[in-house]
Amino acid sequence: MEAPPSNENKKIEPIKKITYQPEEKWYELHQNTYDIGEYLDLLDIKPYQTINITLKEGNFIWNKNYKMPVNTTIRLKGENYINGGNNNKVTILINEQKGKIYEEEGFIKKTDFSLNSRLLIPNNSFFSMIGIDIIEKINDSRPRFPSSEGIGVFNLGGEMGANPVFCLTEGCFEISSSPFINVQGNCIRGRIILNYSHFKKNSIAKESEITIIDTNNGWNGKGSMAEVLKTLTDVQGCKFLTDKKSIIYNE
């Protein structure tokens, strides 16, 4: 019997290899052109890209839901913002009520749910807004769709999500829908960073209690965890954090 060939100095090659090159791009967006979610979708953002978007002075709409790719950074900056977040020149309006009719399998019962989500931040992705005000006027009294990626207006997680980051800096936020930010079921350490942010309950809100940050699992698996870092941020008429023990809070 012949001896097997020597494996010394041999290199094993994969049958397939995909190489991502980190890439950074810059854009400017003017008012009365695109819905923010629609614009992000049209950019065709890929994993490992960093996208910087300056919103020019004016008013914008964000009613289309956008799901970020994994391992991606998106930064939105309001033009000519001033430190402190009290005199921004850019405002985003979120006001469209969206719904979903869900028919339980094997049952006749149908439920009409609200679907408030405008953004989902998945695994190892980072989304930030600086120098931008948001007026959120969805104000939908229907029950929330129980998939946790759609419970909040801004959502962190994705399937078995790990380390998504959401950062709000130098902005004023009027809220009518609860929660405003949700860390979904099965999310491992979703990070929420708030700097010079000012939250208040919108006067049109039908809900008696508005929660800014929650870890609502919906019908997804439990185990979500959030880490919240807050600096020079104030809250008026809202509940800042859910009572759940799944939040690590640093001020």
C-alpha positions as CSV (number, residue, x, y, z in Angstrom):
1,M,0.0,0.0,0.0
2,E,1.3,3.4,-1.0
3,A,1.8,6.0,1.7
4,P,-0.7,9.0,1.4
5,P,0.8,12.2,-0.1
6,S,2.4,14.5,2.4
7,N,0.2,17.4,3.6
8,E,3.1,19.5,4.6
9,N,2.9,23.1,3.3
10,K,-0.5,22.4,1.7
11,K,-3.1,25.2,1.7
12,I,-6.8,24.3,1.8
13,E,-8.9,26.7,-0.4
14,P,-12.6,27.3,0.1
15,I,-14.9,26.3,-2.7
16,K,-16.4,29.8,-2.6
17,K,-15.3,33.1,-1.2
18,I,-17.0,36.6,-0.9
19,T,-14.8,39.5,0.0
20,Y,-16.4,42.7,1.2
21,Q,-14.5,46.0,0.9
22,P,-15.5,48.7,3.4
23,E,-16.9,51.6,1.4
24,E,-18.1,55.1,2.5
25,K,-20.4,57.4,0.5
26,W,-21.8,60.9,1.0
27,Y,-25.2,62.2,-0.2
28,E,-27.4,65.3,0.1
29,L,-31.2,65.2,0.2
30,H,-33.5,68.2,-0.3
31,Q,-37.0,68.6,1.0
32,N,-40.0,67.8,-1.2
33,T,-38.1,65.1,-3.1
34,Y,-38.3,61.7,-1.4
35,D,-39.8,60.0,1.6
36,I,-36.8,59.2,3.8
37,G,-37.5,55.4,3.9
38,E,-38.0,55.4,0.1
39,Y,-34.7,57.3,-0.4
40,L,-32.8,54.8,1.7
41,D,-34.3,52.0,-0.2
42,L,-33.3,53.5,-3.6
43,L,-29.6,53.9,-2.4
44,D,-29.4,50.1,-2.6
45,I,-27.1,50.0,0.5
46,K,-24.9,46.9,0.8
47,P,-23.3,45.2,3.9
48,Y,-20.1,46.9,5.1
49,Q,-21.0,50.2,3.6
50,T,-21.0,53.5,5.5
51,I,-23.6,56.0,4.2
52,N,-23.6,59.7,5.2
53,I,-26.7,61.8,4.3
54,T,-27.0,65.5,4.9
55,L,-30.6,66.7,5.0
56,K,-30.8,70.2,3.6
57,E,-32.7,72.8,5.6
58,G,-36.5,72.1,5.4
59,N,-39.2,69.6,6.1
60,F,-39.2,65.9,5.3
61,I,-41.6,62.9,5.4
62,W,-40.7,59.4,6.7
63,N,-43.6,57.0,6.2
64,K,-42.0,54.1,4.3
65,N,-40.5,51.4,6.5
66,Y,-36.8,50.6,5.8
67,K,-34.9,47.5,6.9
68,M,-31.1,48.1,7.0
69,P,-28.7,45.5,5.8
70,V,-26.5,43.8,8.4
71,N,-23.1,45.2,9.2
72,T,-24.0,48.7,7.9
73,T,-23.6,52.3,9.1
74,I,-26.1,55.0,8.1
75,R,-25.7,58.6,9.4
76,L,-28.3,61.3,8.9
77,K,-27.3,64.9,9.7
78,G,-29.4,68.0,9.6
79,E,-27.9,71.0,7.8
80,N,-26.7,73.9,9.9
81,Y,-27.7,72.4,13.3
82,I,-26.6,74.2,16.5
83,N,-25.4,72.5,19.6
84,G,-28.1,71.8,22.1
85,G,-30.8,70.6,19.7
86,N,-33.2,73.5,20.3
87,N,-32.9,75.4,17.0
88,N,-32.7,72.8,14.3
89,K,-33.4,73.6,10.7
90,V,-34.5,70.1,9.6
91,T,-37.8,68.5,10.7
92,I,-39.1,65.0,9.8
93,L,-42.8,64.3,10.0
94,I,-44.0,60.7,10.6
95,N,-47.8,60.7,10.3
96,E,-49.2,57.9,8.1
97,Q,-51.2,55.1,9.8
98,K,-50.3,51.7,8.4
99,G,-52.1,48.5,9.2
100,K,-51.9,44.8,8.7
101,I,-54.9,42.4,8.7
102,Y,-53.8,39.1,10.3
103,E,-55.9,36.0,9.9
104,E,-55.0,33.3,12.4
105,E,-54.4,29.9,10.7
106,G,-57.3,27.6,11.3
107,F,-59.5,30.4,12.7
108,I,-62.0,32.7,11.2
109,K,-61.0,35.6,13.4
110,K,-59.2,38.4,11.8
111,T,-57.5,41.2,13.6
112,D,-56.7,44.7,12.3
113,F,-53.3,45.7,13.7
114,S,-51.3,49.0,13.4
115,L,-47.8,48.7,12.0
116,N,-45.8,51.7,13.1
117,S,-42.3,50.7,12.1
118,R,-40.2,53.1,10.0
119,L,-36.8,51.5,10.6
120,L,-35.3,48.2,11.6
121,I,-31.6,48.1,12.6
122,P,-30.3,44.5,12.4
123,N,-27.1,42.7,13.5
124,N,-24.0,44.9,13.9
125,S,-25.5,47.9,12.2
126,F,-25.4,51.5,13.3
127,F,-28.0,54.2,12.6
128,S,-27.7,57.8,13.8
129,M,-29.4,61.1,13.5
130,I,-27.9,64.4,14.5
131,G,-29.4,67.9,14.4
132,I,-32.9,66.6,13.3
133,D,-36.3,67.1,14.9
134,I,-39.0,64.5,14.6
135,I,-42.8,65.1,14.9
136,E,-44.4,61.7,15.1
137,K,-48.2,61.9,14.7
138,I,-49.2,58.3,13.8
139,N,-51.5,58.2,16.8
140,D,-53.1,54.9,15.8
141,S,-55.4,53.4,18.5
142,R,-55.4,49.9,17.0
143,P,-53.4,47.1,18.8
144,R,-49.8,46.8,17.7
145,F,-48.9,44.1,15.2
146,P,-47.3,41.5,17.5
147,S,-44.2,40.8,15.5
148,S,-41.7,42.8,17.5
149,E,-39.8,44.1,14.5
150,G,-42.9,46.3,13.9
151,I,-43.9,47.3,17.4
152,G,-41.9,50.5,17.7
153,V,-41.4,53.4,15.3
154,F,-37.7,52.6,15.4
155,N,-36.8,49.0,16.0
156,L,-33.5,47.2,16.9
157,G,-33.0,43.5,16.3
158,G,-33.7,41.4,13.2
159,E,-33.6,37.6,13.5
160,M,-31.4,36.7,16.4
161,G,-30.0,40.3,16.2
162,A,-26.8,41.2,18.0
163,N,-25.3,44.6,18.7
164,P,-27.5,47.0,16.7
165,V,-27.0,50.6,17.7
166,F,-29.4,53.6,17.4
167,C,-28.1,57.0,18.2
168,L,-30.1,60.3,18.5
169,T,-28.1,63.5,19.1
170,E,-29.2,67.2,19.2
171,G,-32.9,66.8,18.5
172,C,-36.4,67.4,19.7
173,F,-38.9,64.6,19.4
174,E,-42.7,64.9,19.7
175,I,-44.3,61.4,20.2
176,S,-47.8,60.0,19.9
177,S,-47.1,56.3,19.6
178,S,-45.7,53.9,22.2
179,P,-43.1,52.6,22.2
180,F,-41.0,55.1,20.1
181,I,-38.0,52.8,20.2
182,N,-38.3,49.0,20.7
183,V,-35.6,46.3,21.1
184,Q,-37.2,43.2,19.7
185,G,-37.3,39.6,20.9
186,N,-34.1,37.6,20.6
187,C,-32.0,40.7,20.3
188,I,-28.7,40.5,22.1
189,R,-27.7,43.9,23.6
190,G,-29.3,46.5,21.5
191,R,-27.7,49.8,22.2
192,I,-29.5,53.1,22.4
193,I,-27.5,56.3,22.7
194,L,-29.2,59.7,23.4
195,N,-27.3,62.9,23.5
196,Y,-28.9,66.4,24.0
197,S,-32.2,64.8,23.1
198,H,-35.6,66.4,24.1
199,F,-38.7,64.1,24.2
200,K,-42.3,65.2,24.8
201,K,-45.7,63.7,24.4
202,N,-47.5,65.0,21.3
203,S,-50.7,66.8,22.3
204,I,-52.8,64.7,19.9
205,A,-51.8,61.3,21.5
206,K,-54.7,59.1,22.3
207,E,-52.6,56.7,24.5
208,S,-52.6,57.8,28.1
209,E,-49.0,56.6,28.6
210,I,-46.3,57.0,26.0
211,T,-43.1,54.9,26.5
212,I,-40.0,56.0,24.7
213,I,-37.9,52.8,25.1
214,D,-39.3,49.3,25.4
215,T,-38.1,45.7,25.0
216,N,-41.5,44.3,23.8
217,N,-41.0,40.8,22.5
218,G,-44.4,40.5,20.8
219,W,-44.8,37.0,19.7
220,N,-41.0,36.6,19.1
221,G,-38.8,34.6,21.4
222,K,-37.9,36.2,24.7
223,G,-34.4,37.3,25.7
224,S,-34.1,40.8,24.3
225,M,-31.7,43.1,26.2
226,A,-31.1,46.8,25.8
227,E,-28.3,49.1,27.0
228,V,-29.3,52.8,27.2
229,L,-26.8,55.6,27.5
230,K,-28.4,59.0,28.2
231,T,-26.6,62.4,28.3
232,L,-28.2,65.8,28.8
233,T,-31.6,64.4,27.7
234,D,-35.0,65.4,29.1
235,V,-38.5,63.9,28.9
236,Q,-41.8,65.7,29.2
237,G,-45.1,63.9,29.6
238,C,-43.7,60.5,28.6
239,K,-42.4,57.4,30.4
240,F,-38.7,57.1,29.5
241,L,-38.1,53.4,30.1
242,T,-40.3,50.3,30.4
243,D,-40.4,48.7,33.8
244,K,-38.8,45.5,32.5
245,K,-35.5,44.3,33.9
246,S,-34.1,43.7,30.5
247,I,-32.6,47.2,30.2
248,I,-29.2,48.3,31.4
249,Y,-29.3,52.1,32.0
250,N,-26.4,54.5,32.2
251,E,-26.7,58.2,32.7
